[in-house]
Amino acid sequence: MKYAFPAIFYPDDGGFSVRFNDISCFTCGEDMADAIEMAEDALNLTLWDLEEDGKEIPKASKLDEVVL
């Protein structure tokens, strides 16, 4: 199954932190490219864990509903 969740990237200590409002998933990267790669990996692992545990995958927010 494919999922898409909006991610929020923000500067933090010389790099970028990333959070997802709809799912308990946080990560960071040294630069934007690294943060994007780390966000993809972290989200994939979080979703895989939820599926493996038989837990419900939350519904993703619409982009206009994302609170920054």
C-alpha positions in Angstrom: 0.0 0.0 0.0 1.2 3.5 -0.7 0.8 6.4 1.8 1.5 10.1 1.6 1.8 12.2 4.7 2.7 15.9 4.8 6.0 16.6 6.5 7.0 19.9 8.2 10.7 20.8 7.8 12.2 23.5 10.0 15.8 24.8 10.6 17.4 23.4 13.7 21.0 23.6 15.0 22.6 24.0 11.5 20.4 21.3 9.9 16.8 20.6 9.6 14.3 18.8 11.8 11.2 17.0 10.4 7.9 16.2 12.0 4.7 14.6 10.8 1.5 16.0 12.3 -0.6 12.9 11.7 1.8 10.2 12.9 4.3 10.0 15.7 7.4 10.3 13.6 10.3 12.7 14.0 13.7 12.9 12.4 16.4 15.3 11.2 19.1 15.8 8.6 22.3 17.8 8.2 20.9 19.6 5.2 17.6 19.7 3.3 18.5 16.8 1.0 19.6 14.6 4.0 16.4 15.6 5.9 14.2 14.6 3.0 15.9 11.2 2.8 15.7 10.7 6.6 12.0 11.7 6.6 11.2 9.1 3.9 13.1 6.4 5.9 11.6 7.3 9.2 8.0 7.4 7.8 8.5 4.1 6.0 9.7 2.4 9.2 7.0 3.9 11.3 4.2 2.8 8.9 5.8 -0.7 8.5 5.8 -1.0 12.3 2.1 0.0 12.5 1.2 -2.5 9.8 3.2 -5.3 11.4 1.5 -4.7 14.7 -1.9 -4.7 13.1 -2.5 -1.1 14.2 -4.6 1.4 12.2 -2.8 3.8 9.9 -4.0 7.3 10.6 -5.6 9.3 7.8 -3.3 12.0 6.4 -4.3 15.7 6.8 -5.1 17.7 3.7 -2.4 20.2 3.0 -4.6 23.2 3.7 -5.3 21.7 7.2 -1.6 21.3 8.2 -0.8 23.6 11.2 2.8 25.0 11.0 
